[in-house]
Amino acid sequence: MSSEPIFHVALRGDELLNAPRFNKGTAFTVEERKSFGLTGRLPSKVNTLDEQCERAYQQLQSHESPIRKNSFLQSLKSQNLVLYYTLLTRHLRELMYVLPNDPSVIYTPTEAQAISEYSHLFRRSEGLYLTFPNADSMEDDFLEQTKGKNIDLIVCSDSEAILGIGDQGVGISSAKSVIYSLIGGIDPSQTLSVVLDVGTENEELLNDHLYVGWPHKRIRGEEYDQFLDKFVQLVRKYFPQSLLHFEDFGVTNAQRILKRYKDTHAVFNDDIQGTGAVTLACTMAAVGVTKSKLSEQRYIIYGAGSAGLGITRQLRDAIVSADGVAEEEANKLFYLIDKHGLIKQSLVASGNVREELKEFVRPDEEWEGVEGEVGLLDVVKRVKPTVLIGCSTHAGGFTKEVVEAMKEGCERPIIFPLSNPSKLVEVDPKDANDWTQGKALLATGSPFPPAKMPTGRTMCIIAECNNALIYPGLGFGAIISKSRRMTDTMIIAGAQRLASLSPALKDPDEGLLPDFADAPEVNVEVAVAVAERAIEEGSADVSWTKAEARERILRHLWRPQYGKYVYDKEGMM
């Protein structure tokens, strides 16, 4: 959007100043102030967006703690969307990047803290609250919130598994939709955040008289499924070409919900598919450095929850798709470890293996001579893995003995300690770099500073395996192509494009993934790849061709700018 857009707006006076989508604050021109009845409602100085951004940044800096900065930004968003997103864009690394003792202001872990304190920080509603006792009026409530709107993206959560803090009952998590707009270029006025309030198991919340959610034990089973399905069917009925993003669902629901709806609507679960996709891209870049194939690796996945299983399946599907390996054979490349040890046949008999993990169960015969539980070190020594991925939240789980044993089994071990936050990481990448004499190819779930190489000749850049490098582009690619589904092959196409941008392919000491500061440009490339694949495979519902995908995406990227307003009684409200 290089030229100034013109908007025909029907709002006037306080209604306009109270509409965050259209409010310019002191940036309304003299002519606009006269046209919209604002002359006496604003001080005389007309500010530029640059001046407003400078003032807002000074105000932000006056707040010392990340949670107070987060609250200030939430307040700014409820007043002026363009100024809010401009401020975030200009200070992207500072406000979203996470370093030890310097948490992100708008993302994990500060966003998790904001959700945990939601009932005590609550000032005004945001998004759509669908509560189980009000299921009979769900359609009316849904339409009341969405009437007259063109919704492209719906982010919904039942708040059972908020990263790092678990069950929070009710609390709109708007961070995901913000990232879709900030990094992915999706118009925020065409997004909707939804909380499905089905109760909570959090006793602290249930006993808090200020808790704003439904004070009831969490609904399970058939009642839960019917409530969720009613919501999904409303999305399919009224916004059939939208992307439905599932966020922070519990381990017992996340995978089965995704499986239930993935063939009937464009749905996406970031905890499963986003984590899997960015890890796949990182692994593709690493095997590019070693000049090998995905199918030539031996994988240990340490942590078999939603993220671990999502990573495993994403890697497996890519091996099948890219290297032409049968799925059953590809499954044999993976060794999954959870709190009970290696997932093997005898664990199934004892009832300690979830149904969705059973395709990756190892036969007991492989572990003759190992007494009792088969631990990580046992597996590393016997399997000699080339890829070790941690999503266990077991701090220090990749011990020096484990890492050195892995180095003995391959020349360039691929080690990804992905657990968040940084205090829960399976190994400090600096230590893994030292213990492998600088040979390890490393990526982490939180940002870490570069590690010094043993020779002292250069620094090893630690890639941040951040979902935000890929999921906004995956979503925008599906939305722009009006895809009826978010297919596995579309996700793989996005991961392949991200991997192709790896700085390590030119210099092995560089990061396996692009720097987070380049996330907006990177996600454009991801979106192009996804849209192209959707058109190729027939999932898209557009009249334009694959060759036009890039031009269409660049044309529809939303970027924060005010534009010129013309008063029109029939204009936008």
C-alpha positions in Angstrom: 0.0 0.0 0.0 2.3 2.7 -1.3 -0.4 5.4 -2.0 -2.6 7.0 0.6 -5.9 5.1 0.7 -9.2 6.9 0.9 -11.9 5.7 3.3 -15.6 6.7 3.3 -16.5 6.8 7.0 -20.0 7.2 8.5 -18.9 7.8 12.1 -18.7 11.2 13.6 -17.6 12.9 16.8 -17.1 10.7 19.9 -18.2 7.6 17.9 -15.3 8.0 15.6 -12.8 8.7 18.4 -14.0 5.6 20.2 -13.6 3.3 17.1 -10.1 1.9 17.3 -10.2 0.9 13.6 -10.8 4.5 12.4 -9.5 6.7 15.3 -6.5 8.9 14.4 -6.4 10.9 17.6 -4.4 14.1 17.1 -3.5 13.0 13.5 -6.9 14.0 12.1 -6.3 16.8 9.7 -7.9 20.2 10.0 -10.3 19.3 7.1 -11.2 16.0 8.7 -11.9 17.6 12.1 -14.4 20.0 10.4 -16.0 17.2 8.4 -16.4 14.8 11.3 -17.2 17.2 14.1 -13.9 16.9 15.9 -12.6 20.4 16.1 -13.7 21.0 19.6 -12.9 17.5 20.8 -9.1 17.6 20.0 -6.2 19.9 20.9 -5.2 22.2 18.0 -1.9 20.6 17.0 -2.1 18.1 14.1 0.4 15.4 14.7 2.0 13.1 12.2 2.0 9.3 12.8 5.7 9.6 13.5 5.1 12.1 16.2 2.3 10.0 17.7 4.6 7.0 17.7 7.4 8.9 19.4 5.0 10.0 22.1 3.5 6.5 22.6 7.0 5.0 22.8 8.0 7.4 25.6 4.8 6.5 27.4 5.5 2.8 27.0 9.1 3.3 28.4 7.7 5.0 31.5 6.3 1.6 32.6 9.0 -0.5 34.2 7.6 -4.1 34.3 6.8 -6.1 31.1 3.2 -6.7 32.4 2.6 -3.0 32.8 4.0 -2.4 29.3 1.7 -5.1 28.1 -1.3 -3.4 29.7 -0.4 -0.1 28.2 -0.2 -1.6 24.8 -3.6 -3.3 25.3 -5.0 0.0 26.2 -3.5 1.6 23.1 -4.9 -1.1 20.9 -8.4 -0.4 22.2 -8.0 3.2 21.2 -6.0 3.3 17.9 -5.2 0.2 15.8 -2.9 2.0 13.4 -0.8 3.6 16.1 -0.6 0.4 18.0 0.6 -1.7 15.1 3.0 1.1 13.9 4.6 1.2 17.4 5.0 -2.6 17.4 6.4 -2.6 13.8 9.0 0.0 14.6 10.1 -1.8 17.8 9.4 -5.4 16.8 12.6 -7.0 18.2 12.4 -5.1 21.4 8.7 -5.8 22.2 8.5 -9.4 20.9 11.9 -10.8 21.2 12.6 -12.9 24.4 16.0 -13.0 26.0 17.0 -14.4 29.5 15.8 -11.8 32.1 14.3 -9.7 29.3 10.9 -11.2 28.5 8.8 -10.3 25.4 6.2 -7.6 26.1 3.5 -8.8 23.8 4.2 -12.5 23.6 5.2 -15.4 25.8 5.9 -15.2 28.8 4.3 -11.8 29.4 1.2 -12.6 27.5 0.8 -15.7 29.6 1.1 -13.6 32.7 -1.5 -11.2 31.4 -3.9 -14.1 30.8 -3.3 -15.5 34.3 -4.2 -12.1 35.8 -7.0 -11.5 33.3 -9.8 -11.2 35.8 -7.8 -8.7 37.9 -6.5 -6.7 34.9 -9.9 -6.7 33.1 -11.0 -3.2 31.8 -13.0 -3.8 28.7 -14.2 -6.8 26.6 -12.3 -7.8 23.5 -13.4 -10.5 21.0 -16.2 -12.9 21.5 -17.0 -14.9 24.7 -19.0 -18.0 24.2 -20.0 -19.6 27.5 -21.3 -23.1 27.9 -24.5 -22.2 29.8 -25.4 -19.8 27.0 -25.1 -22.5 24.2 -28.7 -22.0 23.1 -28.0 -18.4 22.2 -24.6 -19.1 20.6 -25.7 -18.3 17.0 -27.3 -15.0 18.1 -24.2 -14.0 20.1 -22.0 -15.0 17.2 -23.9 -12.9 14.6 -24.2 -9.9 17.0 -20.4 -9.8 17.2 -19.7 -10.4 13.5 -22.6 -8.7 11.6 -21.4 -6.5 8.8 -17.8 -7.8 9.1 -15.7 -9.8 6.6 -13.8 -12.2 8.9 -10.8 -13.9 7.4 -9.2 -15.3 10.6 -10.8 -16.7 13.8 -8.5 -17.6 16.7 -10.3 -19.6 19.3 -9.2 -21.2 22.6 -10.7 -23.0 25.5 -7.7 -21.8 27.6 -6.9 -25.3 29.0 -3.2 -25.3 28.2 -1.8 -21.8 28.2 1.9 -22.1 27.7 3.7 -22.4 31.0 0.6 -21.8 33.2 -1.9 -24.4 32.2 -5.7 -24.1 32.7 -6.9 -20.4 32.9 -10.6 -21.0 32.2 -11.4 -17.7 30.4 -9.2 -15.0 29.0 -9.0 -13.7 25.5 -5.5 -14.4 24.1 -5.2 -11.8 21.4 -1.5 -12.3 20.9 -1.8 -14.8 18.1 -4.1 -12.6 16.0 -1.9 -9.6 16.6 1.1 -11.6 15.2 -0.9 -12.6 12.2 -1.4 -8.9 11.5 1.9 -7.6 12.6 4.0 -10.2 10.8 1.7 -11.9 8.4 -0.1 -8.8 7.0 -3.7 -9.8 7.8 -6.1 -6.9 8.3 -6.8 -6.8 12.1 -10.3 -5.6 11.4 -11.0 -8.9 9.7 -9.8 -11.1 12.6 -11.8 -12.3 15.6 -10.5 -13.7 18.9 -12.9 -16.2 20.6 -12.8 -17.8 24.0 -14.9 -21.0 24.5 -15.6 -20.8 28.2 -16.4 -24.4 29.3 -15.2 -24.0 32.9 -11.9 -24.6 34.6 -10.1 -27.1 36.8 -8.1 -24.3 38.3 -9.1 -24.1 41.9 -7.5 -20.8 42.5 -9.8 -19.3 39.8 -12.9 -21.1 41.1 -12.3 -19.6 44.5 -11.5 -16.1 43.3 -14.6 -13.9 43.7 -13.2 -11.6 41.0 -12.9 -14.3 38.4 -14.8 -13.1 35.3 -15.4 -16.6 33.7 -18.0 -19.3 34.4 -17.2 -20.6 37.9 -17.7 -24.3 37.1 -15.6 -27.4 36.7 -14.5 -27.9 33.1 -17.1 -29.6 30.8 -15.8 -32.9 29.2 -17.0 -35.6 26.9 -20.0 -35.4 24.7 -21.3 -32.1 26.1 -17.9 -30.5 25.3 -17.8 -31.9 21.8 -21.3 -30.7 21.0 -20.6 -27.2 22.3 -17.4 -27.0 20.2 -19.1 -28.5 17.1 -21.9 -25.9 17.3 -19.2 -23.2 17.2 -17.3 -24.7 14.3 -20.5 -25.2 12.3 -21.3 -21.5 12.8 -17.8 -20.6 11.4 -18.4 -22.9 8.4 -21.8 -21.5 7.8 -21.1 -17.8 7.9 -17.4 -17.6 7.1 -16.7 -20.7 4.9 -13.4 -19.3 3.5 -11.9 -18.2 6.8 -9.0 -19.8 8.6 -10.0 -21.3 12.0 -6.9 -21.3 14.3 -7.1 -23.5 17.4 -4.9 -22.2 20.3 -3.9 -23.6 23.7 -6.2 -26.7 23.7 -5.3 -29.4 26.2 -3.4 -32.6 25.1 -6.6 -34.7 25.3 -8.4 -32.5 22.9 -5.9 -30.7 20.6 -5.0 -33.6 18.2 -8.5 -35.1 18.0 -10.1 -31.7 17.3 -7.7 -31.1 14.5 -8.3 -34.5 13.1 -12.0 -34.1 13.3 -12.2 -30.9 11.3 -9.1 -30.7 9.0 -10.9 -32.2 6.1 -14.0 -30.0 6.3 -12.6 -26.6 6.9 -9.3 -24.7 6.8 -8.2 -25.3 10.4 -4.8 -24.9 12.0 -3.4 -25.7 15.4 -0.2 -23.8 16.1 0.9 -25.9 19.0 0.9 -29.0 16.8 1.3 -27.8 13.2 3.1 -24.5 13.7 5.7 -26.0 16.0 6.0 -29.0 13.6 6.3 -26.8 10.5 9.1 -24.5 11.9 11.0 -27.5 13.3 10.7 -29.2 9.9 12.1 -26.1 8.2 14.9 -26.0 10.7 15.7 -29.7 10.1 15.5 -29.3 6.4 18.1 -26.5 6.6 20.3 -28.6 8.8 20.3 -31.6 6.5 21.0 -29.1 3.7 24.2 -28.2 5.6 25.1 -31.8 6.0 24.2 -32.5 2.4 21.9 -35.4 3.3 18.2 -36.2 3.2 15.4 -36.2 5.8 15.0 -40.0 5.2 18.7 -40.6 6.1 18.3 -39.4 9.7 17.5 -41.2 12.9 15.3 -39.0 15.1 14.8 -38.9 18.9 11.9 -36.8 20.1 12.3 -36.1 23.8 8.8 -35.1 25.0 5.8 -36.8 23.4 3.0 -34.2 24.2 1.1 -32.3 21.5 4.2 -30.4 20.3 6.4 -33.5 20.2 3.8 -35.5 18.3 3.2 -32.6 16.0 6.9 -32.3 15.2 7.1 -36.1 14.7 4.2 -36.2 12.3 5.3 -33.2 10.4 8.8 -34.7 9.9 7.3 -38.0 9.0 4.9 -36.6 6.4 7.8 -34.6 4.8 9.9 -37.7 4.6 7.0 -39.5 2.8 6.3 -36.5 0.5 9.8 -35.3 -0.2 11.8 -38.5 -0.3 9.1 -41.0 -1.4 9.4 -43.3 1.6 6.4 -45.4 2.6 4.7 -44.1 5.8 5.2 -47.3 7.7 9.0 -47.2 6.9 9.2 -43.5 7.8 7.7 -44.2 11.2 10.6 -46.5 12.0 13.0 -43.6 11.9 11.5 -42.1 15.1 12.1 -42.8 18.8 9.7 -41.0 21.1 10.5 -40.6 24.8 8.1 -39.3 27.5 8.1 -39.4 31.3 7.8 -43.2 31.2 10.9 -43.6 29.0 11.0 -44.8 25.4 7.6 -45.5 24.0 7.7 -49.2 23.4 5.3 -52.1 23.2 5.3 -53.0 26.9 4.2 -49.5 27.8 1.2 -49.9 25.6 0.2 -53.0 27.6 0.5 -51.1 30.8 -1.8 -48.3 29.5 0.8 -45.6 29.5 0.7 -44.7 25.8 -2.0 -42.4 24.2 -3.8 -43.8 21.2 -2.3 -41.2 18.8 1.2 -42.3 19.7 0.8 -46.0 18.9 2.0 -45.7 15.3 5.5 -44.8 16.6 5.7 -47.6 19.3 9.0 -49.5 19.2 9.2 -53.3 19.6 10.5 -54.5 22.9 12.9 -56.9 21.2 15.1 -53.9 20.2 15.9 -53.3 23.9 17.0 -56.7 25.1 19.6 -56.2 27.8 18.2 -52.9 29.0 16.6 -53.3 32.4 13.4 -51.4 33.2 12.7 -48.0 31.8 14.6 -47.2 28.6 16.0 -43.7 29.1 17.3 -41.0 26.8 21.0 -42.0 27.2 20.1 -45.7 26.5 18.5 -44.7 23.3 21.2 -42.4 22.2 23.9 -45.0 22.8 22.1 -47.8 20.9 20.4 -45.8 18.1 23.2 -43.3 17.4 20.7 -40.6 16.4 21.5 -37.8 14.0 18.7 -35.6 15.2 17.8 -34.9 18.8 14.7 -32.7 19.5 13.6 -31.6 22.9 10.1 -30.4 23.8 9.9 -31.9 27.2 10.3 -28.8 29.5 12.8 -31.0 31.3 15.5 -28.5 32.1 19.0 -30.0 31.6 17.6 -33.2 30.1 20.3 -33.2 27.4 23.2 -33.9 29.7 26.9 -33.7 28.8 27.0 -37.5 28.6 24.0 -37.6 26.3 25.4 -34.9 24.0 28.9 -36.5 23.9 27.4 -39.9 23.1 25.4 -38.3 20.3 28.6 -36.7 18.9 30.3 -40.1 18.9 27.6 -41.5 16.6 27.6 -38.8 13.9 29.9 -36.1 12.6 27.5 -33.2 12.8 24.7 -33.8 15.3 21.5 -31.9 14.9 20.4 -30.8 18.4 17.2 -28.7 19.0 16.4 -28.0 22.6 13.0 -26.3 22.0 11.3 -26.1 25.4 10.1 -22.7 26.5 10.7 -20.6 28.4 14.6 -20.5 28.4 14.8 -21.7 32.0 13.2 -25.0 30.9 15.5 -25.6 27.9 17.0 -29.2 27.7 20.5 -27.9 27.2 22.1 -24.5 27.0 23.2 -24.3 23.4 26.6 -22.9 24.5 27.2 -26.1 26.4 26.1 -28.3 23.5 28.4 -26.3 21.2 31.3 -26.8 23.5 30.6 -30.5 24.2 30.6 -31.2 20.4 33.6 -29.1 19.6 31.5 -26.7 17.6 30.1 -29.5 15.4 26.5 -29.4 16.5 23.8 -27.7 14.3 21.7 -26.0 16.9 18.3 -24.3 17.3 16.3 -23.4 20.4 12.7 -22.5 21.2 13.8 -19.2 22.9 16.5 -16.8 21.7 20.0 -17.3 23.0 23.2 -15.3 22.3 25.8 -16.7 19.8 28.1 -19.4 21.1 31.9 -19.0 20.8 33.5 -21.6 18.6 36.3 -23.7 20.2 38.9 -22.3 17.8 37.8 -18.7 18.6 37.8 -17.9 14.9 34.1 -17.0 14.8 30.7 -17.2 16.6 28.1 -19.8 16.1 24.7 -18.2 15.6 21.9 -20.1 17.5 18.7 -20.2 15.4 15.5 -19.4 17.2 12.9 -22.0 16.2 10.1 -19.5 16.6 6.6 -20.4 15.2 6.1 -16.8 14.3 8.6 -17.3 11.5 6.0 -19.5 9.7 2.5 -19.6 11.0 1.4 -16.1 9.9 2.6 -16.9 6.4 0.9 -20.3 6.4 -2.4 -18.6 7.5 -2.2 -15.7 5.0 -1.4 -18.1 2.1 -4.5 -20.2 3.0 -6.7 -17.1 3.3 -5.5 -15.3 0.1 -6.1 -18.5 -1.9 -9.5 -19.1 -0.2 -8.4 -22.7 0.5 -11.0 -25.1 1.7 -8.5 -26.9 3.8 -5.0 -26.3 5.3 -3.4 -29.4 3.8 -0.3 -31.2 5.0 1.3 -30.5 1.6 0.6 -26.7 1.9 2.4 -26.7 5.3 5.3 -28.7 3.9 5.5 -26.2 1.0 5.7 -23.3 3.5 8.4 -25.1 5.5 10.5 -25.8 2.4 10.4 -22.1 1.4 11.4 -21.1 4.9 14.3 -23.7 4.9 15.5 -22.3 1.5 16.0 -18.9 3.2 18.4 -20.4 5.8 21.6 -18.3 6.2 23.4 -21.6 7.2 23.2 -22.9 3.7 25.7 -20.2 2.7 27.7 -20.2 5.9 27.4 -23.2 8.4 28.2 -20.9 11.3 25.2 -18.7 10.6 21.7 -19.5 12.0 19.7 -22.4 10.6 16.7 -20.0 10.3 16.5 -16.3 9.3 16.7 -13.7 12.0 13.4 -12.9 13.8 13.8 -9.3 12.7 13.2 -10.5 9.1 10.0 -12.3 10.0 7.6 -10.1 8.0 9.6 -10.5 4.8 10.1 -14.3 5.5 6.3 -14.8 6.0 5.6 -13.2 2.7 7.7 -15.9 1.1 5.9 -18.6 3.1 2.5 -17.2 2.1 3.5 -17.3 -1.6 4.6 -20.9 -1.4 1.4 -22.0 0.4 -0.9 -20.2 -2.0 1.0 -21.7 -5.0 0.7 -25.2 -3.5 -3.1 -24.7 -2.8 -3.6 -23.7 -6.4 -1.5 -26.6 -7.7 -3.4 -29.2 -5.7 -6.9 -27.8 -6.2 -7.5 -26.7 -2.6 -7.8 -23.0 -3.6 -11.1 -21.3 -4.6 -9.8 -18.4 -6.7 -9.8 -17.6 -10.4 -6.2 -16.4 -10.6 -3.2 -18.6 -11.3 -0.2 -19.8 -9.4 2.0 -17.3 -11.3 -0.1 -14.4 -9.9 0.2 -15.5 -6.2 3.1 -13.2 -5.3 1.4 -10.1 -6.8 -1.9 -10.9 -5.1 -0.2 -11.3 -1.7 1.8 -8.1 -2.0 -1.3 -6.3 -3.1 -3.4 -7.5 -0.1 -0.8 -7.1 2.7 -2.2 -5.0 5.4 0.2 -2.4 6.8 -0.7 0.3 9.4 -1.4 3.7 7.9 -4.1 6.2 8.3 -5.3 7.2 4.9 -7.6 10.1 4.0 -11.2 10.1 5.4 -14.3 11.4 3.6 -17.5 11.7 5.5 -20.2 9.5 4.0 -23.4 8.5 5.8 -23.4 5.2 3.9 -19.7 4.6 4.5 -17.9 2.2 6.9 -19.0 1.9 10.5 
